[in-house]
Each structure stands twice: as structure tokens, then as C-alpha cells.
Amino acid sequence: MKSILLALFVVASIHAQSRYVSPPGYISGVVQSDKGPEAGVWVIAETKDFQTPMIKIVVTNDAGKFTLPELPVANYKVWVRGYGLVDSTPIEMKPATTAVSLKVASAKTPQEAAKVYPADYWLAMMAPPAKNLFPGTGSSGNGLGLGMTDQDHWVNSLKSGCNFCHQLGNALTRDVNHVFAAKPELKTHIEAWEWRLGVGVRGTNMYSLLGQMGKDPTLKSLSDWTERIAGGAVPPAPPRPSGIERNIVATLWDVGDDHSFMHDQVSTDKNHPEVNAGGPNYAVNAGHGQLVVLDQADNNTFALDIPEREPKDKVPSRFPSPNRPSMFWGNEHLWSNPPYNPADPHNPMLDSKGRVWMTSKIRGNTDPEWCKDASNKFADWFPLTNSARQASFYDPKTKQFTLIDTCYSTHHLQFDNDPDETVYFNELSGPIFGWIDTKVYDQTHDEQKAVGWCGQVLDTNGDGKITRPFQTMTMGRGGDASILYSTDTAGGPAAPGGARARGAQPAFDPKLDTLVSYSMYAVIPSPVDDSVWGVAESPFPGMLIRLQRGNNPPESCKTELFKVPAPGYDPRGVDIDSNGVVWTGLAATSHLASFDVRKCKDLNGPAKTDGSQCKEGWTLYQTPGPKLKGTDIPADFHYYDWVDQQNVIGLGANTPFVTGSNSDSLIALNTQTSKWTYFRVPYPLGYYSRGMDARIDDASAGWKGRALYSNYGTHFVWHIEGGKGTKGKIVKFQIRPDPLAR
């Protein structure tokens, strides 16, 4: 059992310095339509009186009554949005004790009503290529890509390739009129889709994916979808918020600018949610290389450029120039350097001292010599030669950034609850589990002493430990495994990122351990043992990867693989509860999956290379949204997941959440009842979250002192309702005891 006794006096000190003060103002009243009081509709108050615009959203109760709480003194436009209604005309007012009556009209047509439905309802009208068209035989055959062995592979590509960047089914993506306006020579929806998939900063990626999926059949599915919508087809109406969903309060603040790519935000330390109580939220702007700060205390926001060690022109951007001119930005090379800072931060996390740790570029891609020098024990076992992103942290007390080289590429990061407050990283396009011992770094400021890493080695000879030399397993086309092993007994096998092992032979040797190389999307350390868990999206259907560090890494690092069971696929996010149960969001099949290693019955003996061990450890829960036409797969997309270990938001300890990135929501699962609670953002439409966290500002203040945070993390903020000129937002959710609490 790990110690969780980190510097509690630091946490208490940070909490004592909280500037949290609940604004006293409120607006209350009732929503009335021609049918009478309207239950389960949203009342929205927005103001531009502050340095950054703010929006407050609540839901009406059974009698159509509402209360907008915690309103600072300002001028607000107050209006109503709800399924089956037309948005009401805003009323300008200030917080007051006098109740108001808001008038709203019922939608006259299904098309009018459907304008405010979430994107997944619209995407569900799209039909993938029929199952009997698979497998793909290429451009000279049936047109489907050779990797599309069945319909599931096509759906997986659609979601992991397209939804990876933005919503599908929002107003912009379900319509091609803006394409016709920009390119009047295009006459058909197929032509419009072919053009739009090659435009802008992501045009190269989109067009490449189109080829992999199969150009003609994919264009037909997309064009058939938008043609039906253009002809007046609409999805069925979503249910209105009910039950506890009516107690939710959402507050939004503008952050960044109209072409920020704001990947993620953080408000507190995952292991100590009272850290930074009442303090700022921190978001990372990958496109501009900035740390963006939102100060709720005075509704103020500003951005800080994240520094690099090398000149900016020596730090390459990962964002290509437009393949074809953007219909919004022309040939402007968004997020390139120059003019934008190349730090490319991806994911922020706070430590117990309130410092903001990030994955960010600090140099070019070539690693320093110590990353492959055998005198470094990690480099001896797993030599590394290049990395595309490293690490940094910002200290709000000193207002200084510190840069740390890592040898491995960094992507997501998560803090352990061990006494050294170790922070773990994964590589997006590589197999390395990396870490920084922050206690060692604070004591020595020596990155070579603080940084460590391990590759993925399976105990396939079953002796309970990892020994060299070990064979190397590589993946053939379509995910078929071909096993290679090294006879390099002097230095061990070449590591991922290094040279290919010498003396390879195409046969598995049961007397040797096996080095595998699965690229991981995310990583999470266990709070109950020395395990660190990663998720790999490929090979299909995806894997959970368990690394046991042991007491002498890298020599003691041992890996196990657990393949996602049918009907699920595409694990992306990963988190863990306080009992060590791992949760992963299956983005493509819209499941939230748990894996409990305590249930495993077959982990003794040789490890399996195909991930087939411990099928009994898995449980899959599918979210209840509408399904793609002709399939059993929901149209929602779950980019990431999170577990409320400490019951910050009030739904119970260890409540798992998943992002409804295609449904304008965060979604909580009650594991006892298998019921879901949607934290929906109805305005502005296009809420695409990549993660979340929760903070306690004042444990004695009830619901007012607790909040769940997220942000609009789409690549393209001009996809959000309002179009070009719209900014990204940080979102705060609270749960009241009832819909009228203030």
C-alpha cells in the first residue's frame, strides 16, 4: 500500500489562502409557453460586462421555475433554450429579488426544433457502408481500404480519426452550403465533401484518413447523410434533463482567441482536491504555445508564453501547412512557428504545491547524449535518440517556468500518490512509460537524476522477472504479430526508438522474455501498488497495458497486456479508482469499461503476447445515446474519462465520468444502478471536452464550494455555435440540492 501522506501542511496553507467568495446575486422566475410552465428547459444568463464574457446556465424544475445563482453584479441577457422550443428573445436585467416570467414559444416544425439538438443525434442519421461490403479490397476492388476488414474498423477510423479533432454532426459538419459558397464550381455533395476533407490546417490528415477508409464508399456515406439533412430529415428529439440533471449549474468563461487550440484545463491536484482552492484555472493552448489563466475571482483571463531552451526556429511545429486553403483562414499556417510559440503544450496537471506541470516542447527532436549513454541505467536498457515533446512546470508563486528534458516524448501526465510525488508520462507514438521523481528534482535540480523510463517487456518465459536478452515482437500488416528476437547478449535488445535488434529470426522462443512496442494514448499510476497503466488504441480493438515498476527499474519493470473484449474497441482515456480498478473510455463504441485486476485468475506463469489474459477482469457499460444508422454503435464519442475518487462533485466516491465529446456533455455512471447522469452544455453548442477535474474551494460551503471543471477542447473553435470569432471556454459544473437553491 502506498503512502498518501504528502505535505498536508502545504495543502492546508494553499486552502487557507483561498479567495473564494460566492457572489450573492441571483435571478429567479418561471418559464411559460403556450402550453403552460416548461419543465426541464435551460435558462441562460450571459454578460460581457467583465474582462472576459461569462455565461450561467440552469434547468427549470417540474413547475417551470428556475433560479440563476451566484451572479456578480452586472447586466445580463436572460433567455430560454429547450428541446421542442424556439430560443426566446433575451431580456436585459440585473440580479434582483423580484421573480420574472420568461415567455417562450413552441417550435412550429421538426426542423426548427432540431436546430439545438446535440451533434450525436444528427450524426446518428449517417449510415456507414453496409456490413456486406466488407472486407475492403482497395481502390481497384470495392473501394474500401485494405485495413477495413469489417464495418467496425470503418467506424473505428471515423471516430478515432475524425472525432479525434472535433465534433461530427454539429451545424457546420452536417451542412455543405458554406463549401458551395466558397467553391461554386462544386455541384454535388460528394464533390463538396471531397474538397472540404482536404482544406485547412488538418486537411492533410483528413485526406489521408479518407484514403485509408476508402475514398468512394466513405464519400458516399457522408454525402448521403448531408443530402438527407438538406432535404429536411431530422433526428428524433432528445429527452429533456430530468432528476438530478435539473440541479446542475453550469458557468462558462471565454478564454483564448478565435483560433486557439485549447487542449485541456486543470484546477487542482488530482490527489488533493483542495489544492489551489479558489485559485485560477489553467488551460494549455497547444496552437499558440501558451499557458492560459482564468481567474474566477475577478472574471479575468490572460496568457503566458511557455519558453523553450533552443531558439524558436529550431523547435519544429507538428502542425502542417494547409493542404488546400481553409474556408475560414485561407492559406494562413495556423499554429506554426513563427508567428506562434512552438511549445505545443498538451496536458496540464497540478502538484501538491500548486505548480502547473505540462507536457511541452523545450527543444528540437534530437535527444541529448545521456539518453543513450549506457552509464545511465535507463539508457542502458532502453536507449532513446529522439523525443518530440518534453516537460515543464509553472510556479504561480514565483511566476517562473522550469524546463525539464525527458528523453522520451511526453503526451499525457499524471501524478502518483507516492511520497516522492512521481509524475508519469506516456508517449503518443511510442511505448515508453516515463516519469520524473519531483522530490529528487526539487532537491537536486538535476534532470538526469530525476528522470526515468521503461519499455514494455513481457515475462514470456514465466520466471517472474525480466532478464536479458529478450526477443522483440513487432506487428505485421493488419495487426498480425510476427515475433523477432535478439541475440545481442552484450547490451540487450535495441529499444523502441533505437536501432532494430540484430540477429532476428522469425520464431518465438519460450525461454526468452519479449519486448513489445504499443503506442499509448494515456497513462495512470495506481494508488494501491506499484502499477502504472496505459492504453493503446491499436492494434484493433485496443489494449490496457500494465507496467509493474518493481524496486529497481528498469531491470524490475514488467509488463502485462489485456485486450479490450468484444463488442468494445478504441480505448483512449484511462483513470483509476481508489481501489485500483481501472476505467477506460472506449471512444468508438461509446462504452465506459472497467478492469479489475483483482479478478484475474490466469496471471501466474508465462505472460501472453496477444492480451488474452484475464477476460474476467472486464465490465463494459454502453452510454445510451442514439446509434449510427443500421448499427449497434452510439454516435457519441468519448475522448477521455475521469474518476471522482474523493466524491468532490457529490455523486459518490469513485464515480466514473466519461466525456460526451460528441453530445455536448460530461456523463457520470452510477455503477450500482448502471444509470447515467448527463452534465449537458446547451449553449453555445459545440462543447467538445477532452478531460475534466474537480476542486473543493470550501468544504464547509456545501455545493457552492465544490465544482467539476472542463473546457471546449476542439481543434476548431470556429465550429462552435457563433462561428468564426467565437472563443473557447472553460466550463464549471455544480450540483445543487434542488433546482431553486441559491
Summary of the structure (lengths in Angstrom):
residues: 742
radius of gyration: 25.6
end to end distance: 42.0
largest distance: 82.8
contacts: 2680
relative contact order: 0.12
helix: 17%
strand: 30%
